[in-house]
């Protein structure tokens, strides 16, 4: 029997909560809980989901939502379920695209609107124990630690480091991270989250309320999430270091992609390829 509430670490769960027009108030509330006080938002507009040129391997590990604020700020909110090689380089690379899209033809003064990356990580990227922290807010600073520019800010939330219990929750950020970390295990709404924004989030996340086709889509996503996690956990248990374990996951994703490409060339229908490889039909069409 599936839990009452969906797993927000799946593509389906993440986008159900934060990526639908009807639930945009959830995303606004979450962002305001993690953004600096001077960058609070009141309105967002979802962008074209194809704007970021993620490849198929990325799509199996990273889910993102791209949106624009009322003052033309650019927000990318990501759920990353597996650490990748060159993780920090990748974050910088993809953050550069919203910067480049601001370029204007003709006489332009190069003034940029703020860019924010908010990454919810289902893994630890801080490997040195003394430097580990739940939240890292990254901006461009000089050698004395003074802010050089706040036009690009990256906020990384390492969810394995969040261990607060219900009585310890103080801030709205605490409550959102508690919600995301434990949603799938809840049987009912905890007393600390009995407020309208979280009551709506629980309502949106209740599996039994979904029509059959959405239940099937969620179960497929949940299976892919668990398979990916099992591959990574098994690699670590067998003694592979972090980099090799993640390489195994990426290698498996690439293998499934190659299988899908070969089946497509043989004329196998997309639905059968999707069932056999775990790729979505949209991913198969792009091969």
C-alpha positions as a Markdown table, in Angstrom:
| # | Residue | x | y | z |
|---|---|---|---|---|
| 1 | Unk | 0.0 | 0.0 | 0.0 |
| 2 | Unk | 1.4 | 3.4 | -1.0 |
| 3 | Unk | 1.7 | 6.1 | 1.6 |
| 4 | Unk | -1.0 | 8.7 | 1.9 |
| 5 | Unk | 1.2 | 11.5 | 0.5 |
| 6 | Unk | 3.5 | 11.6 | -2.6 |
| 7 | Unk | 7.3 | 11.7 | -2.5 |
| 8 | Unk | 8.4 | 15.2 | -3.3 |
| 9 | Unk | 11.8 | 13.9 | -4.5 |
| 10 | Unk | 10.2 | 12.5 | -7.6 |
| 11 | Unk | 9.7 | 14.5 | -10.8 |
| 12 | Unk | 6.0 | 14.1 | -10.5 |
| 13 | Unk | 5.8 | 15.1 | -6.8 |
| 14 | Unk | 8.1 | 18.1 | -7.1 |
| 15 | Unk | 6.3 | 19.5 | -10.1 |
| 16 | Unk | 2.8 | 18.7 | -8.6 |
| 17 | Unk | 3.7 | 20.8 | -5.6 |
| 18 | Unk | 5.7 | 23.6 | -7.2 |
| 19 | Unk | 5.2 | 23.5 | -10.9 |
| 20 | Unk | 1.5 | 24.0 | -11.6 |
| 21 | Unk | -0.2 | 27.3 | -12.1 |
| 22 | Unk | -2.9 | 26.5 | -9.5 |
| 23 | Unk | -0.2 | 25.9 | -6.9 |
| 24 | Unk | 2.0 | 28.8 | -7.6 |
| 25 | Unk | 1.3 | 30.3 | -4.2 |
| 26 | Unk | 3.1 | 27.2 | -2.7 |
| 27 | Unk | 6.3 | 28.0 | -4.8 |
| 28 | Unk | 6.1 | 31.7 | -3.8 |
| 29 | Unk | 5.8 | 30.9 | -0.1 |
| 30 | Unk | 8.7 | 28.4 | -0.3 |
| 31 | Unk | 11.0 | 30.8 | -2.2 |
| 32 | Unk | 10.3 | 33.6 | 0.3 |
| 33 | Unk | 11.2 | 31.2 | 3.1 |
| 34 | Unk | 14.7 | 30.5 | 1.6 |
| 35 | Unk | 15.5 | 33.8 | -0.2 |
| 36 | Unk | 17.2 | 36.8 | 1.4 |
| 37 | Unk | 14.8 | 39.3 | 3.0 |
| 38 | Unk | 15.7 | 41.9 | 0.3 |
| 39 | Unk | 14.6 | 39.6 | -2.5 |
| 40 | Unk | 11.1 | 38.5 | -1.5 |
| 41 | Unk | 8.7 | 37.9 | -4.3 |
| 42 | Unk | 4.9 | 38.3 | -4.7 |
| 43 | Unk | 4.2 | 37.1 | -8.2 |
| 44 | Unk | 5.8 | 34.5 | -10.5 |
| 45 | Unk | 5.4 | 33.6 | -14.2 |
| 46 | Unk | 6.4 | 30.1 | -15.3 |
| 47 | Unk | 8.8 | 30.0 | -18.2 |
| 48 | Unk | 9.0 | 27.6 | -21.1 |
| 49 | Unk | 10.1 | 24.3 | -19.5 |
| 50 | Unk | 12.5 | 23.7 | -22.4 |
| 51 | Unk | 14.6 | 26.8 | -21.8 |
| 52 | Unk | 17.3 | 25.0 | -19.9 |
| 53 | Unk | 19.2 | 22.7 | -22.3 |
| 54 | Unk | 19.5 | 19.7 | -19.9 |
| 55 | Unk | 20.5 | 16.4 | -21.4 |
| 56 | Unk | 18.7 | 13.1 | -20.9 |
| 57 | Unk | 21.2 | 12.0 | -18.2 |
| 58 | Unk | 20.5 | 15.2 | -16.3 |
| 59 | Unk | 16.8 | 14.7 | -16.5 |
| 60 | Unk | 17.0 | 11.4 | -14.7 |
| 61 | Unk | 18.7 | 13.1 | -11.8 |
| 62 | Unk | 17.6 | 16.7 | -11.8 |
| 63 | Unk | 14.1 | 18.2 | -12.0 |
| 64 | Unk | 13.8 | 22.0 | -12.4 |
| 65 | Unk | 11.2 | 24.7 | -12.6 |
| 66 | Unk | 12.1 | 28.0 | -14.3 |
| 67 | Unk | 10.1 | 31.1 | -13.5 |
| 68 | Unk | 10.3 | 34.9 | -13.6 |
| 69 | Unk | 9.5 | 37.3 | -10.8 |
| 70 | Unk | 7.4 | 40.5 | -11.1 |
| 71 | Unk | 10.6 | 42.6 | -11.3 |
| 72 | Unk | 12.2 | 40.3 | -14.0 |
| 73 | Unk | 14.2 | 38.3 | -11.6 |
| 74 | Unk | 14.9 | 34.8 | -12.9 |
| 75 | Unk | 14.4 | 31.8 | -10.6 |
| 76 | Unk | 15.4 | 28.2 | -11.2 |
| 77 | Unk | 14.2 | 25.8 | -8.5 |
| 78 | Unk | 15.8 | 22.4 | -8.8 |
| 79 | Unk | 15.3 | 19.0 | -7.0 |
| 80 | Unk | 18.5 | 17.0 | -7.4 |
| 81 | Unk | 18.2 | 13.4 | -6.3 |
| 82 | Unk | 21.7 | 12.2 | -7.1 |
| 83 | Unk | 25.1 | 13.8 | -6.9 |
| 84 | Unk | 26.8 | 14.2 | -10.3 |
| 85 | Unk | 30.4 | 14.6 | -11.2 |
| 86 | Unk | 31.5 | 18.2 | -11.4 |
| 87 | Unk | 28.4 | 19.2 | -9.5 |
| 88 | Unk | 29.4 | 22.8 | -8.8 |
| 89 | Unk | 30.6 | 23.3 | -12.4 |
| 90 | Unk | 27.3 | 22.1 | -13.7 |
| 91 | Unk | 25.4 | 24.6 | -11.4 |
| 92 | Unk | 27.5 | 27.5 | -12.7 |
| 93 | Unk | 27.1 | 26.3 | -16.3 |
| 94 | Unk | 23.3 | 26.2 | -16.2 |
| 95 | Unk | 23.0 | 29.4 | -14.2 |
| 96 | Unk | 24.8 | 31.2 | -17.1 |
| 97 | Unk | 21.9 | 30.6 | -19.5 |
| 98 | Unk | 19.5 | 33.0 | -17.8 |
| 99 | Unk | 22.3 | 35.6 | -17.8 |
| 100 | Unk | 22.9 | 35.2 | -21.5 |
| 101 | Unk | 19.2 | 35.4 | -22.3 |
| 102 | Unk | 19.2 | 39.0 | -21.0 |
| 103 | Unk | 21.4 | 40.2 | -23.8 |
| 104 | Unk | 19.7 | 42.9 | -25.9 |
| 105 | Unk | 20.3 | 43.8 | -29.5 |
| 106 | Unk | 21.6 | 47.3 | -30.3 |
| 107 | Unk | 22.7 | 49.8 | -27.7 |
| 108 | Unk | 22.6 | 48.0 | -24.3 |
| 109 | Unk | 24.1 | 49.1 | -21.0 |
| 110 | Unk | 24.7 | 45.5 | -19.7 |
| 111 | Unk | 22.5 | 46.0 | -16.6 |
| 112 | Unk | 21.4 | 42.5 | -15.5 |
| 113 | Unk | 18.3 | 41.4 | -13.6 |
| 114 | Unk | 19.0 | 39.1 | -10.6 |
| 115 | Unk | 19.4 | 35.4 | -11.2 |
| 116 | Unk | 18.6 | 32.8 | -8.5 |
| 117 | Unk | 19.2 | 29.1 | -8.3 |
| 118 | Unk | 17.6 | 27.3 | -5.5 |
| 119 | Unk | 18.7 | 23.7 | -5.4 |
| 120 | Unk | 17.1 | 21.1 | -3.1 |
| 121 | Unk | 19.7 | 18.3 | -2.8 |
| 122 | Unk | 18.8 | 14.8 | -1.8 |
| 123 | Unk | 22.5 | 14.1 | -1.1 |
| 124 | Unk | 25.6 | 15.7 | 0.7 |
| 125 | Unk | 28.1 | 17.6 | -1.4 |
| 126 | Unk | 30.1 | 18.9 | 1.6 |
| 127 | Unk | 32.5 | 16.1 | 2.2 |
| 128 | Unk | 34.7 | 17.7 | 4.9 |
| 129 | Unk | 32.8 | 17.2 | 8.2 |
| 130 | Unk | 33.9 | 20.6 | 9.7 |
| 131 | Unk | 32.5 | 22.5 | 6.7 |
| 132 | Unk | 29.1 | 20.7 | 6.4 |
| 133 | Unk | 26.1 | 22.9 | 6.6 |
| 134 | Unk | 22.4 | 22.6 | 5.7 |
| 135 | Unk | 22.2 | 25.8 | 3.6 |
| 136 | Unk | 24.8 | 27.5 | 1.5 |
| 137 | Unk | 24.0 | 30.9 | 0.0 |
| 138 | Unk | 26.6 | 31.6 | -2.7 |
| 139 | Unk | 27.2 | 35.0 | -4.3 |
| 140 | Unk | 30.2 | 36.7 | -5.9 |
| 141 | Unk | 32.6 | 38.0 | -3.2 |
| 142 | Unk | 36.1 | 39.4 | -3.2 |
| 143 | Unk | 39.2 | 38.1 | -1.3 |
| 144 | Unk | 38.0 | 39.9 | 1.9 |
| 145 | Unk | 34.6 | 38.3 | 1.8 |
| 146 | Unk | 32.9 | 41.5 | 0.7 |
| 147 | Unk | 30.0 | 41.3 | -1.8 |
| 148 | Unk | 31.1 | 42.2 | -5.3 |
| 149 | Unk | 27.8 | 41.4 | -7.0 |
| 150 | Unk | 24.5 | 39.8 | -5.9 |
| 151 | Unk | 23.1 | 39.5 | -9.5 |
| 152 | Unk | 23.8 | 35.7 | -9.4 |
| 153 | Unk | 22.9 | 33.9 | -6.2 |
| 154 | Unk | 22.9 | 30.1 | -5.7 |
| 155 | Unk | 21.2 | 28.6 | -2.6 |
| 156 | Unk | 22.0 | 24.9 | -1.9 |
| 157 | Unk | 19.9 | 23.0 | 0.6 |
| 158 | Unk | 21.5 | 19.7 | 1.6 |
| 159 | Unk | 18.5 | 17.8 | 2.9 |
| 160 | Unk | 20.4 | 15.0 | 4.6 |
| 161 | Unk | 21.7 | 17.6 | 7.1 |
| 162 | Unk | 18.1 | 18.6 | 8.1 |
| 163 | Unk | 17.2 | 16.7 | 11.2 |
| 164 | Unk | 14.9 | 19.1 | 13.2 |
| 165 | Unk | 11.9 | 17.6 | 14.9 |
| 166 | Unk | 8.5 | 19.2 | 15.1 |
| 167 | Unk | 9.1 | 21.0 | 18.5 |
| 168 | Unk | 12.3 | 22.5 | 17.1 |
| 169 | Unk | 10.8 | 24.2 | 14.0 |
| 170 | Unk | 11.0 | 28.0 | 14.3 |
| 171 | Unk | 11.2 | 29.6 | 10.9 |
| 172 | Unk | 9.1 | 29.2 | 7.7 |
| 173 | Unk | 12.1 | 27.7 | 6.1 |
| 174 | Unk | 12.3 | 25.1 | 8.9 |
| 175 | Unk | 8.7 | 24.2 | 8.3 |
| 176 | Unk | 9.1 | 23.8 | 4.5 |
| 177 | Unk | 12.2 | 21.6 | 4.9 |
| 178 | Unk | 10.4 | 19.5 | 7.5 |
| 179 | Unk | 7.5 | 19.2 | 5.1 |
| 180 | Unk | 9.7 | 18.1 | 2.2 |
| 181 | Unk | 11.9 | 15.8 | 4.2 |
| 182 | Unk | 9.0 | 13.9 | 5.8 |
| 183 | Unk | 6.0 | 14.3 | 3.5 |
| 184 | Unk | 5.9 | 10.7 | 2.3 |
| 185 | Unk | 5.9 | 9.4 | 5.9 |
| 186 | Unk | 3.1 | 11.5 | 7.3 |
| 187 | Unk | -0.3 | 9.9 | 7.9 |
| 188 | Unk | -1.9 | 13.3 | 8.8 |
| 189 | Unk | -1.0 | 16.9 | 9.0 |
| 190 | Unk | 1.3 | 17.7 | 12.0 |
| 191 | Unk | 0.0 | 20.3 | 14.4 |
| 192 | Unk | 3.0 | 22.7 | 13.6 |
| 193 | Unk | 1.9 | 22.7 | 9.9 |
| 194 | Unk | -1.7 | 23.5 | 10.6 |
| 195 | Unk | -1.7 | 26.7 | 8.6 |
| 196 | Unk | -3.4 | 27.5 | 5.2 |
| 197 | Unk | -0.4 | 27.3 | 3.0 |
| 198 | Unk | 0.7 | 23.8 | 4.3 |
| 199 | Unk | -2.9 | 22.5 | 4.5 |
| 200 | Unk | -3.1 | 23.3 | 0.8 |
| 201 | Unk | 0.3 | 21.6 | 0.1 |
| 202 | Unk | -0.9 | 18.4 | 1.9 |
| 203 | Unk | -4.2 | 18.5 | -0.1 |
| 204 | Unk | -2.2 | 18.8 | -3.4 |
| 205 | Unk | 0.1 | 15.9 | -2.3 |
| 206 | Unk | -2.6 | 13.4 | -1.3 |
| 207 | Unk | -2.2 | 10.4 | -3.6 |
| 208 | Unk | -5.7 | 9.0 | -3.2 |
| 209 | Unk | -7.3 | 12.1 | -4.6 |
| 210 | Unk | -5.5 | 11.7 | -8.0 |
| 211 | Unk | -7.4 | 10.3 | -11.0 |
| 212 | Unk | -6.2 | 6.8 | -12.2 |
| 213 | Unk | -3.9 | 8.2 | -14.9 |
| 214 | Unk | -2.1 | 10.5 | -12.5 |
| 215 | Unk | -1.7 | 7.7 | -10.0 |
| 216 | Unk | -0.1 | 5.6 | -12.7 |
| 217 | Unk | 2.2 | 8.4 | -13.7 |
| 218 | Unk | 3.3 | 8.9 | -10.1 |
| 219 | Unk | 3.9 | 5.2 | -9.5 |
| 220 | Unk | 6.1 | 5.1 | -12.6 |
| 221 | Unk | 8.1 | 8.1 | -11.4 |
| 222 | Unk | 8.4 | 6.6 | -7.9 |
| 223 | Unk | 9.8 | 3.4 | -9.3 |
| 224 | Unk | 12.4 | 5.3 | -11.3 |
| 225 | Unk | 13.4 | 7.3 | -8.2 |
| 226 | Unk | 13.8 | 4.1 | -6.1 |
| 227 | Unk | 15.7 | 2.3 | -8.9 |
| 228 | Unk | 18.1 | 5.2 | -9.2 |
| 229 | Unk | 18.6 | 5.3 | -5.4 |
| 230 | Unk | 19.1 | 1.6 | -5.2 |
| 231 | Unk | 21.8 | 1.6 | -7.8 |
| 232 | Unk | 23.7 | 4.4 | -6.0 |
| 233 | Unk | 23.3 | 2.8 | -2.6 |
| 234 | Unk | 24.4 | -0.6 | -3.9 |
| 235 | Unk | 27.5 | 0.9 | -5.5 |
| 236 | Unk | 28.5 | 2.6 | -2.3 |
| 237 | Unk | 27.8 | -0.6 | -0.3 |
| 238 | Unk | 30.2 | -2.5 | -2.6 |
| 239 | Unk | 33.0 | -0.1 | -1.8 |
| 240 | Unk | 33.0 | 2.3 | -4.6 |
| 241 | Unk | 33.9 | 5.9 | -3.7 |
| 242 | Unk | 31.5 | 8.7 | -4.2 |
| 243 | Unk | 32.7 | 9.6 | -7.7 |
| 244 | Unk | 32.6 | 6.0 | -9.0 |
| 245 | Unk | 29.2 | 5.4 | -7.5 |
| 246 | Unk | 27.8 | 8.4 | -9.3 |
| 247 | Unk | 29.6 | 7.3 | -12.4 |
| 248 | Unk | 27.8 | 4.0 | -12.3 |
| 249 | Unk | 24.4 | 5.8 | -12.1 |
| 250 | Unk | 25.3 | 8.0 | -15.0 |
| 251 | Unk | 26.6 | 5.0 | -17.0 |
| 252 | Unk | 23.3 | 3.2 | -16.4 |
| 253 | Unk | 21.3 | 6.2 | -17.6 |
| 254 | Unk | 23.4 | 6.4 | -20.7 |
| 255 | Unk | 23.0 | 2.7 | -21.4 |
| 256 | Unk | 19.2 | 3.0 | -21.2 |
| 257 | Unk | 19.4 | 6.0 | -23.5 |
| 258 | Unk | 21.4 | 4.0 | -26.0 |
| 259 | Unk | 19.0 | 1.1 | -25.8 |
| 260 | Unk | 16.1 | 3.4 | -26.4 |
| 261 | Unk | 17.8 | 5.0 | -29.4 |
| 262 | Unk | 18.4 | 1.5 | -31.0 |
| 263 | Unk | 14.8 | 0.4 | -30.4 |
| 264 | Unk | 13.6 | 3.7 | -31.9 |
| 265 | Unk | 15.7 | 3.0 | -35.0 |
| 266 | Unk | 14.1 | -0.4 | -35.3 |
| 267 | Unk | 10.6 | 1.1 | -35.3 |
| 268 | Unk | 9.5 | -0.1 | -31.8 |
| 269 | Unk | 6.6 | 2.1 | -30.6 |
| 270 | Unk | 7.4 | 4.8 | -28.0 |
| 271 | Unk | 5.2 | 3.3 | -25.2 |
| 272 | Unk | 7.1 | 0.0 | -25.3 |
| 273 | Unk | 10.5 | 1.8 | -25.3 |
| 274 | Unk | 9.4 | 3.9 | -22.4 |
| 275 | Unk | 8.2 | 0.8 | -20.4 |
| 276 | Unk | 11.5 | -1.0 | -21.1 |
| 277 | Unk | 14.0 | 1.9 | -20.4 |
| 278 | Unk | 12.3 | 4.2 | -17.9 |
| 279 | Unk | 12.7 | 7.2 | -20.3 |
| 280 | Unk | 9.6 | 9.4 | -20.9 |
| 281 | Unk | 8.0 | 9.5 | -24.3 |
| 282 | Unk | 9.2 | 13.1 | -24.7 |
| 283 | Unk | 12.8 | 12.1 | -24.0 |
| 284 | Unk | 12.5 | 9.3 | -26.6 |
| 285 | Unk | 11.1 | 11.6 | -29.2 |
| 286 | Unk | 14.2 | 13.9 | -28.8 |
| 287 | Unk | 16.7 | 11.0 | -29.4 |
